Amino acid sequence: MCGSFSASVCGDDGVRFFHTVCGSFSASVCGKIAPLFLPRCQWMTLMKDFLIAPSILSADFARLGDDVAKVLAAGADVVHFDVMDNHYVPNLTIGPMVCQALRDYGIEAPIDVHLMVKPVDRIIPDFAKAGASLITFHPEASDHVDRSLGLIKEQGCQAGLVLNPATPLTCLEYVMDKLDVILLMSVNPGFGGQSFIPGTLDKLRQVRRLIDESGRDIRLEIDGGVKVDNIREIAQAGADMFVAGSAIFSRPDYKAVIDEMRAELSHVKR
């Protein structure tokens, strides 16, 4: 599901260490899997040019483990969490226990946690401990953006900022050296199934230019209204990581829609 891996047994406790293209993981002999985070999460550079990250907000919560395993087997790269608190955004979704449950189930792929909560610092360590690989948050939800980014890094996760459709780019120049990903919202956060806001394309181009000028290895993620019929245009504007929820999970054949997305992305020159 995550590609080839090597395994070895180390120590008296019989813990096995695995390394895959999705990252490094340790698995005890009893089968429980827990991620081992690297100083830099290599999955963002070792994997494909374009990463597809299905949002489990649209998955079947009655059989979440099975559904996530199914979408990863269909070719998805990353598991995307939309965490809402009914405070920063008008909806309530999932917490760290769901993240831990997926790890316990055996999900080894990177977990990308998008925090739509306020304040953010309280919940960051909980998600890191539960198995998050990458944690992003909205600058409006943090009293001290630099400190929140540092907290994520201290927990061993990759860190990123999320910008709403009307959020300016001005804060980025002060924290580019601390970012592993910039996530642009192409819908207003809080609900799934919304339509892509066309003005986001120009914003993507601006952020791509900032990333290229910085010379840093920063992923540019897009979330909201991503579908087969617009993913090529979105990639041409500069995105290289695509969150898709209902576009994937509403289809009976996950592999078919992911293959269609890959086919569209194959036309984009990087």
Number of C-alpha atoms within 10 A of each C-alpha: 17 20 10 10 13 8 13 11 15 10 7 6 9 13 16 17 19 19 17 19 19 25 24 21 19 19 19 14 12 8 13 12 23 21 23 19 20 15 12 14 21 16 19 24 14 12 15 13 12 21 20 22 27 28 27 22 20 17 20 14 12 8 9 16 19 15 17 24 19 16 24 22 14 17 20 23 26 27 26 24 25 21 21 22 18 14 12 18 16 12 14 17 13 14 19 20 13 16 23 21 15 22 21 17 16 16 24 24 28 24 23 24 27 22 25 27 22 20 19 19 20 11 14 24 18 17 25 25 17 21 29 30 28 25 25 26 28 22 21 17 17 17 13 11 20 13 12 23 25 14 16 21 20 13 18 20 29 28 24 30 25 23 23 20 16 11 14 10 13 7 13 18 11 10 13 18 12 18 20 22 23 26 25 23 22 25 22 18 20 18 15 18 15 15 13 18 14 11 11 20 20 13 18 24 17 14 20 20 12 16 21 11 9 13 8 14 14 21 23 22 24 29 26 24 22 25 22 19 11 13 22 20 14 23 25 17 19 24 25 21 24 27 26 27 23 20 19 26 21 13 11 9 13 21 18 14 20 22 15 16 21 18 13 17 20 12 11 16 7 10
